[in-house]
Amino acid sequence: MTSAISSDVPAAPAQALNATDAVATAATTPARTEAGTATVRLMTFNVQCGLQWPDVRRLILAQDVDIICLQEVPQDGHSQRDFVRASEILDLLDWPHDLRMLWSRPPRQIGNLTLVRGGIEPGPILKIPLTQAYGFASRVEVGGARLTVANLHLSPLGGPPPLAFPATEILRLREVRHLTQSLGECRDPTVAVGDFNSFWPAPACWVMRRSWKDCRNEVGGNHLATRPTYGLPFVIDHVFMRGGVRAVGYEVLAGGGSDHRAVIATLQVPRSA
């Protein structure tokens, strides 16, 4: 289900768990809304196909956010008993959403899911030739602001990180160049979020920072890694912004039942004219 953007779309109430179920978070910067902007809280989280669904569910419900971007969401009808189904995730929140299946992990289709407390219109699938799709864009309206949200899962490593990363980073470099070009004529404030499978100063992140602002970098401070691997503090889940979007807060959530950690960005977005 998707819901078209309109000025009379009601905001669905957030669902929350008791305080005892809250997930510990890193420190964040308090948000102060400036005139002519809306404060929007966005979460991006690779749920690892919901392999630990009770923990993933608890984390999602515990957050007070306006936009949720999830990666590695399995389609309904798959035969893997320990994988969550997309419909189970959608049952958590009665929010308008955009769900696309992007790539195959035989015998399953895996995709991304964007949910919003407001309105949402599907945009283009993002794909370079001869590869599987790496994401999609949606136009959303929340809090009086309209923005384009690109929900991304760039090409996976395809093997042990120390060996596979250099061999596959060229694909992610092509994808971020395609992303920037594809959204180049977008007049909306724009955010590109998700699992980039790349970290600073690797080429894909380096190219993104040339044309986009990195939320983590803009806010500053000490934060958890988003994908600890071999004991190393990798940050491969990102929130990038442009078109007048400003970052005023950034958190990495501890726990959550995935091999990735969820990221929450507090953004100030220009209100629609």
VOVEXMAR-972866 format. One record per residue (C-alpha): x, y, z; chain; residue in three letters. Coordinates in steps of 0.001 Angstrom, whole numbers, plus 500000, padded with zeros to 6 digits. Layout:
<drenti u="X" v="Y" w="Z" kette="A" rest="Ala"/>
...
***
This chain:
<drenti u="500000" v="500000" w="500000" kette="A" rest="Met"/>
<drenti u="501108" v="503511" w="499270" kette="A" rest="Thr"/>
<drenti u="499370" v="506751" w="500121" kette="A" rest="Ser"/>
<drenti u="499561" v="509755" w="497819" kette="A" rest="Ala"/>
<drenti u="500867" v="513007" w="499211" kette="A" rest="Ile"/>
<drenti u="498227" v="515557" w="500050" kette="A" rest="Ser"/>
<drenti u="497911" v="518389" w="502515" kette="A" rest="Ser"/>
<drenti u="495165" v="516598" w="504482" kette="A" rest="Asp"/>
<drenti u="496964" v="513332" w="505196" kette="A" rest="Val"/>
<drenti u="496653" v="512753" w="508964" kette="A" rest="Pro"/>
<drenti u="499704" v="511817" w="510950" kette="A" rest="Ala"/>
<drenti u="499378" v="508324" w="512366" kette="A" rest="Ala"/>
<drenti u="500131" v="508099" w="516085" kette="A" rest="Pro"/>
<drenti u="503461" v="506567" w="516975" kette="A" rest="Ala"/>
<drenti u="503456" v="503270" w="518804" kette="A" rest="Gln"/>
<drenti u="505821" v="502861" w="521715" kette="A" rest="Ala"/>
<drenti u="506759" v="500247" w="524270" kette="A" rest="Leu"/>
<drenti u="507137" v="500778" w="527958" kette="A" rest="Asn"/>
<drenti u="510221" v="502534" w="529213" kette="A" rest="Ala"/>
<drenti u="511613" v="499221" w="530380" kette="A" rest="Thr"/>
<drenti u="511716" v="498066" w="526748" kette="A" rest="Asp"/>
<drenti u="513586" v="501117" w="525474" kette="A" rest="Ala"/>
<drenti u="516839" v="500540" w="523597" kette="A" rest="Val"/>
<drenti u="519978" v="502302" w="524785" kette="A" rest="Ala"/>
<drenti u="521205" v="505019" w="522429" kette="A" rest="Thr"/>
<drenti u="524280" v="507122" w="521929" kette="A" rest="Ala"/>
<drenti u="524163" v="510820" w="522763" kette="A" rest="Ala"/>
<drenti u="522490" v="513181" w="520318" kette="A" rest="Thr"/>
<drenti u="522263" v="516917" w="519782" kette="A" rest="Thr"/>
<drenti u="518975" v="518571" w="520894" kette="A" rest="Pro"/>
<drenti u="516909" v="519905" w="517988" kette="A" rest="Ala"/>
<drenti u="515708" v="523500" w="517830" kette="A" rest="Arg"/>
<drenti u="513375" v="524143" w="514924" kette="A" rest="Thr"/>
<drenti u="514198" v="527208" w="512865" kette="A" rest="Glu"/>
<drenti u="511547" v="529371" w="511215" kette="A" rest="Ala"/>
<drenti u="510472" v="527984" w="507860" kette="A" rest="Gly"/>
<drenti u="511671" v="524447" w="508592" kette="A" rest="Thr"/>
<drenti u="510187" v="521237" w="509931" kette="A" rest="Ala"/>
<drenti u="512040" v="518931" w="512304" kette="A" rest="Thr"/>
<drenti u="511946" v="515384" w="510939" kette="A" rest="Val"/>
<drenti u="513299" v="512304" w="512673" kette="A" rest="Arg"/>
<drenti u="514361" v="509495" w="510360" kette="A" rest="Leu"/>
<drenti u="515534" v="505982" w="511195" kette="A" rest="Met"/>
<drenti u="517462" v="503701" w="508841" kette="A" rest="Thr"/>
<drenti u="517989" v="500069" w="509819" kette="A" rest="Phe"/>
<drenti u="519167" v="496948" w="507993" kette="A" rest="Asn"/>
<drenti u="517008" v="494329" w="509714" kette="A" rest="Val"/>
<drenti u="518972" v="491320" w="508372" kette="A" rest="Gln"/>
<drenti u="515779" v="489663" w="507114" kette="A" rest="Cys"/>
<drenti u="514345" v="489762" w="510631" kette="A" rest="Gly"/>
<drenti u="516350" v="486756" w="511777" kette="A" rest="Leu"/>
<drenti u="515911" v="487985" w="515367" kette="A" rest="Gln"/>
<drenti u="512430" v="489374" w="514851" kette="A" rest="Trp"/>
<drenti u="511405" v="489951" w="518511" kette="A" rest="Pro"/>
<drenti u="514421" v="492219" w="519049" kette="A" rest="Asp"/>
<drenti u="513936" v="493999" w="515716" kette="A" rest="Val"/>
<drenti u="510253" v="494525" w="516510" kette="A" rest="Arg"/>
<drenti u="511045" v="495924" w="519939" kette="A" rest="Arg"/>
<drenti u="513559" v="498397" w="518558" kette="A" rest="Leu"/>
<drenti u="511248" v="499661" w="515811" kette="A" rest="Ile"/>
<drenti u="508309" v="500194" w="518147" kette="A" rest="Leu"/>
<drenti u="510430" v="501948" w="520773" kette="A" rest="Ala"/>
<drenti u="511427" v="504831" w="518478" kette="A" rest="Gln"/>
<drenti u="509609" v="508157" w="518114" kette="A" rest="Asp"/>
<drenti u="510391" v="508883" w="514474" kette="A" rest="Val"/>
<drenti u="508589" v="510238" w="511406" kette="A" rest="Asp"/>
<drenti u="510243" v="508172" w="508649" kette="A" rest="Ile"/>
<drenti u="511511" v="504586" w="508845" kette="A" rest="Ile"/>
<drenti u="513751" v="503149" w="506117" kette="A" rest="Cys"/>
<drenti u="514404" v="499422" w="506414" kette="A" rest="Leu"/>
<drenti u="516744" v="497289" w="504324" kette="A" rest="Gln"/>
<drenti u="516807" v="493503" w="503745" kette="A" rest="Glu"/>
<drenti u="513053" v="493015" w="504051" kette="A" rest="Val"/>
<drenti u="512024" v="489574" w="502691" kette="A" rest="Pro"/>
<drenti u="508970" v="489203" w="500489" kette="A" rest="Gln"/>
<drenti u="505919" v="487325" w="501683" kette="A" rest="Asp"/>
<drenti u="505641" v="483723" w="500572" kette="A" rest="Gly"/>
<drenti u="509254" v="482722" w="501059" kette="A" rest="His"/>
<drenti u="510006" v="479310" w="502526" kette="A" rest="Ser"/>
<drenti u="512678" v="480335" w="505024" kette="A" rest="Gln"/>
<drenti u="511110" v="479687" w="508411" kette="A" rest="Arg"/>
<drenti u="513448" v="481902" w="510390" kette="A" rest="Asp"/>
<drenti u="512938" v="484956" w="508140" kette="A" rest="Phe"/>
<drenti u="510295" v="487553" w="508943" kette="A" rest="Val"/>
<drenti u="507732" v="488416" w="506268" kette="A" rest="Arg"/>
<drenti u="507144" v="491905" w="504936" kette="A" rest="Ala"/>
<drenti u="503507" v="491763" w="506054" kette="A" rest="Ser"/>
<drenti u="504602" v="491182" w="509652" kette="A" rest="Glu"/>
<drenti u="506622" v="494404" w="509563" kette="A" rest="Ile"/>
<drenti u="503750" v="496339" w="507994" kette="A" rest="Leu"/>
<drenti u="501408" v="495101" w="510724" kette="A" rest="Asp"/>
<drenti u="503501" v="496929" w="513333" kette="A" rest="Leu"/>
<drenti u="502585" v="500434" w="512176" kette="A" rest="Leu"/>
<drenti u="499556" v="501543" w="510209" kette="A" rest="Asp"/>
<drenti u="501606" v="504028" w="508198" kette="A" rest="Trp"/>
<drenti u="501661" v="504730" w="504457" kette="A" rest="Pro"/>
<drenti u="504598" v="502923" w="502918" kette="A" rest="His"/>
<drenti u="506621" v="502097" w="499829" kette="A" rest="Asp"/>
<drenti u="507898" v="498499" w="499581" kette="A" rest="Leu"/>
<drenti u="510037" v="497273" w="496669" kette="A" rest="Arg"/>
<drenti u="511733" v="493954" w="496083" kette="A" rest="Met"/>
<drenti u="515209" v="494815" w="494751" kette="A" rest="Leu"/>
<drenti u="517418" v="491746" w="494546" kette="A" rest="Trp"/>
<drenti u="517469" v="487999" w="494852" kette="A" rest="Ser"/>
<drenti u="518917" v="485797" w="497524" kette="A" rest="Arg"/>
<drenti u="517681" v="482507" w="496013" kette="A" rest="Pro"/>
<drenti u="515053" v="481329" w="496523" kette="A" rest="Pro"/>
<drenti u="513937" v="484630" w="498040" kette="A" rest="Arg"/>
<drenti u="513388" v="488203" w="496907" kette="A" rest="Gln"/>
<drenti u="514740" v="490856" w="499278" kette="A" rest="Ile"/>
<drenti u="513875" v="494521" w="499271" kette="A" rest="Gly"/>
<drenti u="513651" v="497804" w="501137" kette="A" rest="Asn"/>
<drenti u="510708" v="499392" w="502937" kette="A" rest="Leu"/>
<drenti u="510013" v="503069" w="503632" kette="A" rest="Thr"/>
<drenti u="507244" v="504023" w="506081" kette="A" rest="Leu"/>
<drenti u="506174" v="507579" w="506873" kette="A" rest="Val"/>
<drenti u="503822" v="509381" w="509246" kette="A" rest="Arg"/>
<drenti u="502250" v="511396" w="506458" kette="A" rest="Gly"/>
<drenti u="502034" v="510853" w="502711" kette="A" rest="Gly"/>
<drenti u="504235" v="508954" w="500293" kette="A" rest="Ile"/>
<drenti u="504468" v="508645" w="496518" kette="A" rest="Glu"/>
<drenti u="506617" v="505966" w="494859" kette="A" rest="Pro"/>
<drenti u="509542" v="507224" w="492811" kette="A" rest="Gly"/>
<drenti u="512031" v="505474" w="490540" kette="A" rest="Pro"/>
<drenti u="513836" v="502219" w="491130" kette="A" rest="Ile"/>
<drenti u="517590" v="502917" w="491224" kette="A" rest="Leu"/>
<drenti u="519623" v="500513" w="489123" kette="A" rest="Lys"/>
<drenti u="522710" v="500511" w="486936" kette="A" rest="Ile"/>
<drenti u="522894" v="498265" w="483840" kette="A" rest="Pro"/>
<drenti u="523637" v="494560" w="484242" kette="A" rest="Leu"/>
<drenti u="523228" v="494616" w="488029" kette="A" rest="Thr"/>
<drenti u="520412" v="494196" w="490519" kette="A" rest="Gln"/>
<drenti u="518660" v="497308" w="491822" kette="A" rest="Ala"/>
<drenti u="520385" v="499057" w="494716" kette="A" rest="Tyr"/>
<drenti u="517453" v="501124" w="496008" kette="A" rest="Gly"/>
<drenti u="514514" v="503341" w="495194" kette="A" rest="Phe"/>
<drenti u="513326" v="506887" w="495784" kette="A" rest="Ala"/>
<drenti u="510039" v="508036" w="497314" kette="A" rest="Ser"/>
<drenti u="508558" v="511490" w="497696" kette="A" rest="Arg"/>
<drenti u="507214" v="511981" w="501193" kette="A" rest="Val"/>
<drenti u="505368" v="514658" w="503106" kette="A" rest="Glu"/>
<drenti u="505659" v="514977" w="506854" kette="A" rest="Val"/>
<drenti u="505252" v="517909" w="509225" kette="A" rest="Gly"/>
<drenti u="504537" v="520360" w="506423" kette="A" rest="Gly"/>
<drenti u="507749" v="519490" w="504572" kette="A" rest="Ala"/>
<drenti u="508134" v="517593" w="501317" kette="A" rest="Arg"/>
<drenti u="511313" v="515700" w="500624" kette="A" rest="Leu"/>
<drenti u="512666" v="512906" w="498476" kette="A" rest="Thr"/>
<drenti u="513975" v="509888" w="500376" kette="A" rest="Val"/>
<drenti u="516278" v="507379" w="498657" kette="A" rest="Ala"/>
<drenti u="516279" v="504075" w="500565" kette="A" rest="Asn"/>
<drenti u="519445" v="502205" w="499564" kette="A" rest="Leu"/>
<drenti u="521246" v="498895" w="499863" kette="A" rest="His"/>
<drenti u="524389" v="499127" w="497772" kette="A" rest="Leu"/>
<drenti u="526109" v="496058" w="496333" kette="A" rest="Ser"/>
<drenti u="527112" v="493552" w="499038" kette="A" rest="Pro"/>
<drenti u="530695" v="492459" w="499583" kette="A" rest="Leu"/>
<drenti u="530128" v="488930" w="498352" kette="A" rest="Gly"/>
<drenti u="532784" v="487383" w="500584" kette="A" rest="Gly"/>
<drenti u="535026" v="487956" w="503635" kette="A" rest="Pro"/>
<drenti u="535381" v="491758" w="504104" kette="A" rest="Pro"/>
<drenti u="539191" v="492034" w="503952" kette="A" rest="Pro"/>
<drenti u="539282" v="490338" w="500555" kette="A" rest="Leu"/>
<drenti u="535895" v="491122" w="499032" kette="A" rest="Ala"/>
<drenti u="535703" v="494835" w="499826" kette="A" rest="Phe"/>
<drenti u="538295" v="496076" w="497310" kette="A" rest="Pro"/>
<drenti u="536901" v="493829" w="494588" kette="A" rest="Ala"/>
<drenti u="533317" v="495074" w="494950" kette="A" rest="Thr"/>
<drenti u="533829" v="498729" w="495890" kette="A" rest="Glu"/>
<drenti u="533940" v="499587" w="492182" kette="A" rest="Ile"/>
<drenti u="530271" v="498540" w="491958" kette="A" rest="Leu"/>
<drenti u="529287" v="500751" w="494878" kette="A" rest="Arg"/>
<drenti u="531244" v="503620" w="493353" kette="A" rest="Leu"/>
<drenti u="529223" v="503237" w="490144" kette="A" rest="Arg"/>
<drenti u="526011" v="503119" w="492168" kette="A" rest="Glu"/>
<drenti u="526615" v="506327" w="494118" kette="A" rest="Val"/>
<drenti u="527581" v="508145" w="490925" kette="A" rest="Arg"/>
<drenti u="524354" v="506880" w="489338" kette="A" rest="His"/>
<drenti u="522395" v="507942" w="492425" kette="A" rest="Leu"/>
<drenti u="523751" v="511476" w="492354" kette="A" rest="Thr"/>
<drenti u="523091" v="511771" w="488621" kette="A" rest="Gln"/>
<drenti u="519603" v="510228" w="488829" kette="A" rest="Ser"/>
<drenti u="518477" v="512661" w="491526" kette="A" rest="Leu"/>
<drenti u="520401" v="515586" w="490080" kette="A" rest="Gly"/>
<drenti u="517296" v="517372" w="488813" kette="A" rest="Glu"/>
<drenti u="515255" v="516734" w="491957" kette="A" rest="Cys"/>
<drenti u="514073" v="520070" w="493351" kette="A" rest="Arg"/>
<drenti u="512987" v="518651" w="496703" kette="A" rest="Asp"/>
<drenti u="515173" v="518555" w="499783" kette="A" rest="Pro"/>
<drenti u="516691" v="515088" w="499510" kette="A" rest="Thr"/>
<drenti u="518144" v="512438" w="501793" kette="A" rest="Val"/>
<drenti u="519908" v="509231" w="500760" kette="A" rest="Ala"/>
<drenti u="520017" v="506646" w="503532" kette="A" rest="Val"/>
<drenti u="520672" v="502996" w="504165" kette="A" rest="Gly"/>
<drenti u="523302" v="500283" w="503979" kette="A" rest="Asp"/>
<drenti u="526081" v="501610" w="501750" kette="A" rest="Phe"/>
<drenti u="528499" v="498734" w="502472" kette="A" rest="Asn"/>
<drenti u="531194" v="501405" w="502293" kette="A" rest="Ser"/>
<drenti u="532967" v="503516" w="504872" kette="A" rest="Phe"/>
<drenti u="534972" v="506726" w="504911" kette="A" rest="Trp"/>
<drenti u="537407" v="507273" w="503202" kette="A" rest="Pro"/>
<drenti u="536625" v="504468" w="500715" kette="A" rest="Ala"/>
<drenti u="535795" v="505679" w="497187" kette="A" rest="Pro"/>
<drenti u="531979" v="505407" w="497367" kette="A" rest="Ala"/>
<drenti u="531782" v="507464" w="500569" kette="A" rest="Cys"/>
<drenti u="534366" v="509900" w="499275" kette="A" rest="Trp"/>
<drenti u="532262" v="510540" w="496156" kette="A" rest="Val"/>
<drenti u="529087" v="510943" w="498236" kette="A" rest="Met"/>
<drenti u="530705" v="513572" w="500448" kette="A" rest="Arg"/>
<drenti u="531634" v="515609" w="497379" kette="A" rest="Arg"/>
<drenti u="527952" v="516200" w="496520" kette="A" rest="Ser"/>
<drenti u="526101" v="515449" w="499764" kette="A" rest="Trp"/>
<drenti u="526429" v="516313" w="503438" kette="A" rest="Lys"/>
<drenti u="527119" v="513407" w="505799" kette="A" rest="Asp"/>
<drenti u="524800" v="513616" w="508828" kette="A" rest="Cys"/>
<drenti u="527237" v="511885" w="511186" kette="A" rest="Arg"/>
<drenti u="530035" v="514181" w="510107" kette="A" rest="Asn"/>
<drenti u="527878" v="517320" w="510324" kette="A" rest="Glu"/>
<drenti u="526663" v="516615" w="513863" kette="A" rest="Val"/>
<drenti u="530042" v="515429" w="515159" kette="A" rest="Gly"/>
<drenti u="530675" v="513773" w="518496" kette="A" rest="Gly"/>
<drenti u="531500" v="510190" w="519445" kette="A" rest="Asn"/>
<drenti u="529090" v="507514" w="518218" kette="A" rest="His"/>
<drenti u="528925" v="503753" w="517966" kette="A" rest="Leu"/>
<drenti u="529932" v="501946" w="514802" kette="A" rest="Ala"/>
<drenti u="526999" v="500781" w="512676" kette="A" rest="Thr"/>
<drenti u="528447" v="497427" w="511582" kette="A" rest="Arg"/>
<drenti u="531158" v="496040" w="513872" kette="A" rest="Pro"/>
<drenti u="533126" v="493484" w="511840" kette="A" rest="Thr"/>
<drenti u="536149" v="491477" w="512993" kette="A" rest="Tyr"/>
<drenti u="536244" v="493781" w="516023" kette="A" rest="Gly"/>
<drenti u="536699" v="496845" w="513810" kette="A" rest="Leu"/>
<drenti u="534320" v="499840" w="514190" kette="A" rest="Pro"/>
<drenti u="532995" v="500079" w="510637" kette="A" rest="Phe"/>
<drenti u="530414" v="502738" w="509797" kette="A" rest="Val"/>
<drenti u="528656" v="501566" w="506634" kette="A" rest="Ile"/>
<drenti u="525088" v="502735" w="507322" kette="A" rest="Asp"/>
<drenti u="524761" v="506395" w="506400" kette="A" rest="His"/>
<drenti u="522437" v="509389" w="506169" kette="A" rest="Val"/>
<drenti u="523407" v="511843" w="503428" kette="A" rest="Phe"/>
<drenti u="521551" v="515108" w="502745" kette="A" rest="Met"/>
<drenti u="521298" v="517948" w="500278" kette="A" rest="Arg"/>
<drenti u="518839" v="520566" w="499046" kette="A" rest="Gly"/>
<drenti u="518742" v="522620" w="502228" kette="A" rest="Gly"/>
<drenti u="518394" v="519728" w="504692" kette="A" rest="Val"/>
<drenti u="520382" v="520330" w="507885" kette="A" rest="Arg"/>
<drenti u="521360" v="517735" w="510494" kette="A" rest="Ala"/>
<drenti u="520758" v="518677" w="514130" kette="A" rest="Val"/>
<drenti u="520948" v="515242" w="515753" kette="A" rest="Gly"/>
<drenti u="522439" v="511809" w="515180" kette="A" rest="Tyr"/>
<drenti u="522189" v="508542" w="517143" kette="A" rest="Glu"/>
<drenti u="523367" v="504970" w="516698" kette="A" rest="Val"/>
<drenti u="521202" v="502527" w="518647" kette="A" rest="Leu"/>
<drenti u="522746" v="499717" w="520643" kette="A" rest="Ala"/>
<drenti u="521298" v="496250" w="520170" kette="A" rest="Gly"/>
<drenti u="518320" v="495572" w="517964" kette="A" rest="Gly"/>
<drenti u="518669" v="491995" w="516739" kette="A" rest="Gly"/>
<drenti u="520649" v="492552" w="513539" kette="A" rest="Ser"/>
<drenti u="524245" v="492498" w="512356" kette="A" rest="Asp"/>
<drenti u="523757" v="496236" w="511727" kette="A" rest="His"/>
<drenti u="522838" v="498958" w="514195" kette="A" rest="Arg"/>
<drenti u="519988" v="501346" w="513520" kette="A" rest="Ala"/>
<drenti u="520749" v="505021" w="512906" kette="A" rest="Val"/>
<drenti u="518418" v="507904" w="513776" kette="A" rest="Ile"/>
<drenti u="518947" v="511340" w="512239" kette="A" rest="Ala"/>
<drenti u="517146" v="514475" w="513380" kette="A" rest="Thr"/>
<drenti u="516864" v="516783" w="510391" kette="A" rest="Leu"/>
<drenti u="515599" v="520266" w="509725" kette="A" rest="Gln"/>
<drenti u="513866" v="520337" w="506354" kette="A" rest="Val"/>
<drenti u="512590" v="523451" w="504543" kette="A" rest="Pro"/>
<drenti u="508798" v="523577" w="504653" kette="A" rest="Arg"/>
<drenti u="506865" v="523369" w="501422" kette="A" rest="Ser"/>
<drenti u="505962" v="526723" w="499877" kette="A" rest="Ala"/>
***
